[in-house]
């Protein structure tokens, strides 16, 4: 147990060292929220991937691999295709637009593109962001608390508080620059972990062929990409839902910020190559970890616990400590980004732009830090109570953000006749369709993932409303 705490302590020293190094960049809004647009390609690439994956990658996707087997590779394919399209269709154009607008937030870019003088689109964007992000932060803190308490002797409340203090602390000190550079470190740790753990587990299961024989004996359909439902309607809906998870990358605002923070439009090209390769490794490693885990430990009640169990069973305490850090890294890399992202929506978009609050850059940056702490404390309060609603809500937070922002962002970049009315209608309809689908229709539609109807409705509404309203802006 001492070894695990030593590894954790060394990791925390590294994080706070990066935060102190980044501190000088946090005295302006541009520095605190987008690192002054100075990030190199590797940082942008790893930060994009780490932010988009969170604890879901190491706990959720490994659990899915354990539960459904080869069918989970559709999720990996969907994510790789989704992130590839985001880099190819969105990244460079969005970066160019953001630079021309001198934007700090995603709503900044959209407001400038559509000449939103009444701040309708800006306020709608900020409202959706704060609603989705607030509960998502709490859910990630719950995951962090369970990870720490599972690997160490800390009880759950102490683990939540420790994780929150660390994340909020280095985010406040170092701002977005610290967040992005720690994402690089955390992403590298995740990459190494998701290469080493499945290899060790497969070897422990007797090698590749022996593992497949064991899994086939448990359930012949487990190794089929179509799963137990085969190629019937239900099976095809499941495959479509898995693939559609990647649609969120096309408009996920916390990922769009990564494109904005790059040092140049040209630097996004090498960042794209790194990001796509690393994400493919992330996904394949997570699914294989779950499958090998099922061969070694069949019948687990909590399938998402497979990675921590493998770590403790296969490795010595020092390596187990490193793997715990890998899991925490996945969680931290999302929480810190969400804290910065949510506070930027409130400070920049609501207070400074929509409400017209006049204050110096330094004062607004300090207020941004206060908002970051406030959102973090709210997340801790909910996490300590483990409110079930949070977990239910986070199921569609990714899909809600993707369906809300994806259609207007794509149309803003590729359809010159998109109007402000079309963008507002598309964002609102995409978001509401996602929520309503989950609440009222999903169960009766073979559990079709809510981003599918949400994204399609949002895109259609954006195009139709733009078609029947007078164009107010053209692409520069």
Buried (B, 14 or more C-beta within 10 A) or exposed (E): EEBBBEBBEEBBEBBBBBBEBBBEBBBBBBBBBBBBBBBBBBBBBBBBBBBBBBBBBBBBBBBBBBBBBBBBBBBBBBBBBBBBBBBEBBBBBBBBBBBEBEBBBBBBBBBBBBEBEEBBBBBBBBBBBBBBBBBBBBBBBBBBBBBBBBBBEBEBEBBBBBBBEBBBBBBBBBBBBBBBBBBBBBBBBBBBBBBBBBBBBBBBBBEEEEBBBBBBEBBEBBBBBBBBBEEEEEBBBBBBBBBBBBBBBBBBBBBBBBBBBBBEBEBBEBBBEBBBBBBBBBBBBBBBBBBBBBBBBEEBEEBBBBBBBBBBBBBEBEBBBBBBBBBBBBBBBBBBBBBBBBBBBBBBBBBBBBEEEEEEBEEBBBBBBEBBBBBBEBBBBBBBEBBEEBBEBBEBBBBBBBBBBBBBBBBBBEBEBBBBBBBBBBBBBBBBBBBBBBEEEBEEEBEBBBBBBBBBBBBBBBBBBBEEBEEBBEBE
